[in-house]
Amino acid sequence: MVSVDGAGNLVPTLGLAARLSTLGHDVRLLGHPSIHERCGAHGWRPISFTTAAPYDSTWPVDQATEMATFSELIFFDAGIGRDTLAELEREPADVLIVDCLAWGAGAAGEVARIPTATLFHVPPSLFREGPLVEVLKPALPMLHAMRAELGAAPVASLAQAHDACALALATLPAEFDVPVPLPAQYRYVGPILDGPALGTFEPTPPMTGDPLVLVSFSTSFQDQLGALQWAIDELSGLPVQVVVTTGHAVDPADLVVADNTVVARFLDHRELLPRATAVVTHCGLGTTLHSLAHAVPMVCVPMGRDQMFNAAMVARLGAGMTVELGKRGGVSRAVEHAIFDTRMQGAADYFARVIAGYRGADAAAEALEELARR
């Protein structure tokens, strides 16, 4: 497996790595050193990039130019491809699994002629049409140059590079994507939510308030300190218990905490979500699917990346609503609405049943085992 330190992408990646390991497969996880430093190893063998560009998801990035930065350091970095080829030469593998945002690793699979699966932790449709395709269009020359350097055949688009893989696994429900024509090797296996943590969980603090509102923005850097403080201030006047998790990118000590609020870097959302009445989130796919799986309505505050798409899907499902970042009174009114709106709760309940119908890591493992037998 080849992955990158994108924070949210690691939830399904590590979950799948752990499941494959428990099934008896020998799994190597090649990626940025920060992945192994923070997440450890849970059955797989950790291996760090050596020639890939250095990157850590907690490093500050200029939000205005972050896609250009990601294109250079992650998406189209030939070093990731070189490291993948070197590792395959050092020790061959039966199957290569690559992060959908690590196009260099996918190109390496083509060059090495190894059965390759690309792992989607975002909706596959985003790479075929819409804003993300337009945002990344200026970086296409980097894709072409990277593939040429590695010796891979030319492609016409981002999607065509994904389509070159023998298998494409989308770790979300098909119902959470817009319908677009996809090649036969694409499979929606559903969320993989029960994998190892991305950090060390702190003990869940004692909480007596009810209803409980979870506030969780990105675990990677998105300059979200101000957004978290805004949410805390917005909710300070409501009769609710607020729990804020900041992840690696924000120090809880930098926040001014209200009387009804507790803040921690990492708490186990699997313990909090069954008790939560509403979630205030940037709408990264991991937090979104975790919330939907537990039938918790959402107040979405998208800040970039795939989050606008995810927030729009949540609204389309009727399981939440979107609030403009920084809007005065927006979060407090939306949370009150989410708590008392029975239709929103009913929509969240319905989609939780949809998610429960998928098999996640088990379905992905079976597809990979089938690929290895071809």
C-alpha positions in Angstrom: 0.0 0.0 0.0 1.2 3.5 -0.8 -0.4 6.4 1.0 0.3 10.1 1.8 -0.1 12.1 5.0 -3.4 13.8 4.1 -5.0 13.1 7.5 -8.6 12.1 6.5 -7.4 9.8 3.7 -5.7 7.7 6.3 -8.9 6.6 8.1 -9.9 4.1 5.3 -6.3 3.4 4.4 -5.3 2.2 7.8 -8.6 0.5 8.3 -8.1 -1.5 5.2 -4.4 -2.2 6.0 -5.4 -3.5 9.5 -8.2 -5.7 8.0 -5.9 -7.2 5.4 -3.4 -8.0 8.1 -5.9 -9.8 10.3 -6.8 -11.9 7.2 -3.3 -13.1 7.1 -1.9 -11.0 4.3 1.6 -9.5 4.5 1.0 -5.8 4.2 3.6 -3.1 3.7 2.6 0.6 4.0 4.8 3.0 2.2 4.3 6.6 3.0 5.4 9.8 4.6 7.3 9.3 7.9 4.7 11.3 9.8 2.1 8.6 9.1 4.2 6.0 11.0 5.3 8.4 13.7 1.7 9.4 14.6 -0.3 6.2 13.7 2.2 3.4 14.5 1.7 0.0 12.9 -1.2 -2.3 13.5 -0.3 -5.5 11.7 1.4 -3.9 8.7 5.1 -3.2 8.0 5.7 0.6 8.0 8.1 1.9 5.3 9.0 5.6 4.7 9.5 7.5 1.5 13.1 8.3 0.8 13.1 10.5 -2.3 9.5 11.8 -2.2 9.1 15.5 -1.3 8.8 16.0 2.5 5.3 16.6 3.7 3.4 16.6 7.0 -0.4 17.4 7.1 0.1 19.6 10.2 2.5 22.0 8.4 0.9 25.4 7.7 0.0 25.8 4.1 -1.2 29.0 2.4 -4.9 28.3 1.9 -5.0 30.4 -1.3 -2.3 28.2 -3.0 -2.8 24.9 -1.2 -3.8 23.0 -4.4 -0.7 24.1 -6.1 1.3 23.0 -3.1 -0.4 19.6 -3.0 0.1 19.2 -6.7 3.9 19.7 -6.3 4.5 17.8 -3.1 1.9 15.0 -3.3 -0.3 14.6 -6.4 2.3 14.7 -9.1 5.5 14.1 -7.2 7.7 11.7 -9.2 9.5 10.9 -6.0 6.5 8.9 -4.7 6.6 6.9 -7.9 10.4 6.3 -7.7 10.0 5.2 -4.1 7.2 2.8 -5.1 9.3 1.3 -7.9 12.3 1.0 -5.6 10.2 -0.8 -2.9 8.7 -3.2 -5.5 12.2 -4.0 -6.8 13.5 -4.5 -3.3 10.6 -6.9 -2.4 8.0 -7.8 -5.0 4.3 -7.8 -4.2 1.2 -9.5 -5.5 -1.0 -6.4 -5.5 -0.3 -2.7 -5.2 -2.8 -0.4 -3.5 -2.3 3.3 -4.1 -4.0 6.4 -2.7 -6.1 8.1 -5.4 -4.2 11.4 -4.8 -0.8 9.8 -5.3 -0.8 9.7 -9.1 3.0 8.9 -9.0 2.3 5.6 -7.2 -0.4 4.7 -9.7 2.1 5.4 -12.6 4.6 3.2 -10.8 2.2 0.3 -10.8 1.7 0.6 -14.6 5.5 0.7 -15.1 6.1 -2.3 -12.8 3.2 -4.2 -14.5 1.7 -5.2 -11.1 -2.0 -5.5 -10.5 -2.9 -2.1 -9.0 -5.9 -0.8 -7.1 -6.5 2.8 -6.5 -8.3 3.7 -3.2 -10.8 6.5 -3.3 -11.4 8.3 0.0 -13.3 11.1 -1.9 -16.1 10.7 -4.4 -14.7 9.4 -7.7 -17.0 11.8 -9.7 -14.9 14.7 -8.4 -12.1 13.7 -10.8 -14.4 13.5 -13.9 -16.3 16.7 -13.8 -16.8 19.8 -11.7 -14.8 22.4 -9.7 -11.9 20.1 -8.7 -11.1 19.2 -12.3 -11.0 22.9 -13.2 -8.8 23.7 -10.2 -6.3 21.0 -11.1 -6.3 21.7 -14.8 -3.3 24.1 -14.7 -1.3 21.3 -13.0 -1.9 18.7 -15.8 1.5 19.4 -17.3 3.0 18.2 -14.0 1.0 15.0 -14.3 2.3 14.5 -17.9 5.9 15.3 -16.9 5.8 13.0 -13.9 4.5 10.1 -15.9 7.1 10.6 -18.6 9.9 10.7 -16.0 8.7 7.4 -14.6 8.2 5.8 -18.0 4.4 5.5 -17.9 2.2 6.0 -21.0 0.6 9.4 -21.6 -2.9 10.1 -20.4 -5.4 12.8 -21.3 -6.9 13.4 -17.9 -6.8 12.8 -14.1 -9.6 10.2 -14.5 -7.8 8.4 -17.3 -4.8 7.9 -14.9 -7.1 6.4 -12.3 -8.8 4.2 -15.0 -5.5 2.6 -15.9 -5.6 0.8 -12.5 -7.1 -2.7 -12.6 -9.4 -2.0 -9.7 -10.8 1.2 -8.1 -12.3 1.0 -4.6 -14.4 3.9 -3.4 -14.7 3.9 0.4 -18.1 5.6 0.5 -21.7 4.6 -0.5 -22.6 5.1 -4.1 -25.6 7.0 -2.8 -23.1 9.7 -1.6 -21.8 10.4 -5.1 -23.4 11.9 -8.1 -24.0 9.3 -10.9 -21.4 9.5 -13.6 -20.3 6.9 -16.1 -17.5 4.8 -14.6 -15.5 1.9 -15.9 -16.4 -1.6 -14.8 -13.5 -1.9 -12.3 -15.0 0.8 -10.0 -16.6 -0.5 -6.9 -18.3 1.4 -4.0 -17.4 -0.7 -1.0 -18.8 1.7 1.6 -17.1 3.5 4.5 -14.2 2.0 6.4 -14.6 3.6 9.8 -13.3 1.2 12.3 -9.6 1.4 11.7 -6.7 2.5 13.9 -6.7 6.0 15.3 -4.7 8.8 13.6 -3.3 9.8 17.0 -3.4 8.8 20.7 -6.9 9.1 22.2 -7.3 11.0 25.3 -9.7 9.8 28.0 -13.2 11.0 27.3 -13.8 13.8 29.9 -16.8 13.7 32.2 -19.8 15.4 30.6 -23.2 16.0 32.2 -24.8 18.3 29.7 -27.5 17.2 27.3 -27.9 17.5 24.3 -24.3 16.9 23.2 -22.9 18.8 20.2 -19.6 17.6 18.7 -17.5 20.2 16.9 -14.8 18.6 14.7 -12.9 20.3 11.9 -10.0 19.0 9.9 -7.2 17.0 11.5 -4.8 18.5 8.9 -3.9 22.2 8.7 -6.6 24.4 7.2 -6.0 27.5 9.2 -9.0 26.4 11.3 -8.1 28.0 14.7 -10.4 31.0 14.0 -13.2 28.7 12.7 -13.1 26.6 15.9 -13.1 29.7 18.1 -16.1 31.1 16.2 -18.0 27.8 16.7 -17.2 27.8 20.4 -18.4 31.4 20.8 -21.5 30.7 18.8 -22.5 27.8 20.9 -21.5 29.3 24.3 -25.0 30.7 24.9 -27.0 27.5 24.1 -28.1 25.0 26.8 -25.9 22.2 25.2 -22.7 20.3 26.1 -20.1 21.1 23.5 -17.2 18.8 22.8 -14.4 20.1 20.5 -11.7 17.9 19.0 -8.8 19.8 17.3 -6.6 17.0 15.9 -2.9 17.6 15.4 -3.1 21.0 13.6 -4.5 23.1 16.5 -3.3 23.3 20.1 -6.3 23.3 22.4 -4.5 25.8 24.6 -4.9 28.4 21.9 -8.7 28.3 22.2 -10.7 30.4 24.7 -13.1 27.8 26.1 -16.7 28.5 27.2 -18.3 27.1 30.3 -20.3 24.6 28.4 -17.3 23.4 26.3 -14.6 20.8 26.7 -11.7 20.7 24.2 -9.2 17.9 23.4 -6.9 17.0 20.6 -8.1 13.4 20.1 -11.2 11.8 21.5 -12.8 8.6 20.2 -15.7 9.7 18.0 -17.0 6.2 18.2 -17.7 6.8 21.9 -19.0 10.4 21.4 -21.2 10.0 18.3 -23.8 7.6 19.8 -24.4 10.3 22.4 -24.4 13.3 20.1 -27.4 15.2 19.0 -25.7 17.3 16.3 -22.2 17.6 14.7 -20.6 20.9 13.6 -18.0 20.0 11.0 -15.9 21.2 8.1 -17.5 18.2 6.2 -14.4 16.2 5.5 -15.6 12.9 4.2 -14.4 10.9 7.3 -16.3 13.0 9.8 -19.3 13.2 7.5 -19.6 9.5 7.0 -18.9 8.8 10.7 -21.7 11.2 11.6 -24.1 9.7 9.1 -23.3 6.1 10.2 -24.4 7.1 13.7 -27.5 9.0 12.4 -26.4 12.3 13.7 -27.6 15.4 11.8 -24.8 17.8 10.7 -24.2 21.5 10.6 -21.7 21.8 7.7 -19.1 24.6 7.6 -17.0 23.7 4.5 -13.6 25.4 4.1 -12.3 23.9 0.8 -11.0 20.7 -0.9 -13.9 18.2 -1.3 -15.9 19.7 1.6 -18.3 21.9 -0.5 -19.3 18.7 -2.5 -19.8 16.7 0.8 -21.9 19.5 2.4 -24.1 19.7 -0.7 -24.7 16.0 -0.6 -25.6 16.1 3.1 -28.1 18.9 2.3 -29.4 16.9 -0.6 -29.9 13.9 1.7 -31.8 16.1 4.1 -29.4 15.1 6.9 -27.9 18.5 7.6 -27.5 22.1 6.5 -24.7 24.4 5.5 -23.6 27.5 7.3 -21.3 30.2 6.0 -18.0 30.3 7.9 -18.0 33.2 10.3 -21.6 34.2 9.9 -22.9 35.6 13.1 -25.6 33.5 14.7 -25.4 30.9 11.9 -24.1 28.0 13.9 -26.2 28.5 16.9 -29.4 28.8 14.9 -28.4 25.8 12.7 -27.7 23.6 15.8 -31.0 24.5 17.4 -32.6 23.5 14.1 -30.8 20.2 13.9 -31.7 19.3 17.4 -35.5 19.8 17.0 -36.0 19.1 13.3 -37.6 15.6 13.1 -37.3 15.5 9.3 -33.5 16.0 9.5 -33.2 13.3 12.1 -35.3 11.0 10.0 -33.1 11.6 7.0 -30.0 10.9 9.1 -31.6 7.7 10.4 -32.3 6.5 6.9 -28.8 7.1 5.6 -27.4 5.3 8.6 -29.3 2.2 7.4 -27.9 2.8 3.9 -24.3 2.8 5.2 -25.0 -0.3 7.3 -25.9 -2.2 4.1 -22.3 -1.8 2.9 -19.4 -4.1 4.0 -16.5 -1.7 3.9 -13.1 -3.3 4.6 -14.4 -6.8 4.1 -15.8 -6.0 0.6 -12.5 -4.2 -0.3 -10.4 -7.1 0.9 -12.4 -9.6 -1.1 -12.0 -7.5 -4.3 -8.2 -7.3 -3.7 -8.0 -11.0 -3.1 -9.8 -11.5 -6.4 -7.4 -9.1 -8.1 -4.4 -11.1 -6.8 -5.9 -14.4 -8.2 -6.2 -13.1 -11.8 
